Amino acid sequence: MDEHVNDPYVKQAQKDGYRSRASYKLLELNEKDKLIRPGMLVMDLGSAPGGWSQVASNLVGDRGRVLASDILPMDVLENVDFIQGDFTEQEVFNQMLDLLAGRKPDLIISDMSPN
């Protein structure tokens, strides 16, 4: 726990208002590969606590959308639809399909590493 609290990325994330240090991973990937652009529909699987969803939401902007899912709860984020549950279970999967409303996601992201 002490190592986590003293981690420079954890401190920077708190200072910058990000939910997790993982936010910087997605920012770095996007800077290099331009994965996420305005207007995209992005799915974030394993989204809690929401660091990647937060970054993706900012990158897709008002014309885009993020659909997030996790077995853990996640606080509300603007421009993000969140479904709590295991996306491999049929009921949760069906909820995701309903929110997609026939659209196909432009990108699926997942950061299942420890924050």
N, C-alpha and C positions, 0 to 999 in steps of 0.2 A: 504494500500500500504506500509506503514511504517513497519507493521508487516512482510510482505513478504520480504522486502528488508533486514530486520534485522534477518530473519530466518537463523539459523546456517546451515541448509541443503542447502539453496539457495546459501549461501556464499561458502560452500564446493563444490557444483556442479560447480559453476563458477571457482573455483580454480582447480578442477579436469578436467575441460573441458567438463562437461556434459551439455546437453541442458536444463535439468530440475532437480529439486530435486527428482522427481519421479524415476529417474534412480536408486537411492539407494533402493527403494522398490523392484524393479525387481532383483537387485543384491542380496538382502537379501533373497528373495524367492528362487532364484536359488541356493544360497549357502546351504539353508536348504533342498530343495527338488530336486535339480539337474534336473530342468525342461528342460533346454536348453543345448544341447550338440553340438559339432562340426559336421558340415554336415547336420544339420536339415534344414527344410523349415518351417519358422515361419511366421504367419500372425499377424500383429499388427493393430487392428481395433480401430479407434479413436486415431491416432498416434501423431498428432501435439502436441507439438513442436518437438517431436522425441526422447525424453529421453529413452523410452523403446526400440524403434527401434535401437537407437545407441548402447545400451547395448546388445540387441539381436544379432545385426550384429557382434559385437566383439566376442560374445560367439559361434556363428555358424561358424565363420571363413571363409576362402576363399572357402571352399567346400560347405558351406551352403548359404542360401539366406533368406532375409526378404522381405515380401510383406506387405506394409503399406498403409493405407487408412484413410483419414480424410476429413471433409468438409472444414477445414481450410488449408491454404498452409503450406508446410513444406520444409525447405531447404534440398538440396541433401545430402545424406549420402552414403558412399561407401558400396556396397553389399546390398543396399536397393532399391527395386522398389516401387515407390510411386504413388498412384492414388488419385487425389483430387476429392472428391465427396462423396455423401452419399451411403455407401455400401448397403443400403436397396433398392436403386433405381436400376431397372433392367439394365440400361445402364452401371452403375458403376460396378455392380455385374458381368456383361458380360466381362468387361475389366479385372476384377480380374481373372475370369475363363480363359481368354486368356493367361494371364501371368503365371497362374499355368500350362498351357499346359498339362492337364491330370494328373498332380501330385496332391496328397492330402497333405495338410499341416500336419506336425508332431505335431504342437502346434499352438493354437490361443490364443493371449494375448490381453488384453484391459485394459487400465487404464483411465477410464472416470472420475476420481476424479480431483478436481481442483489442479493445480500445485502450 
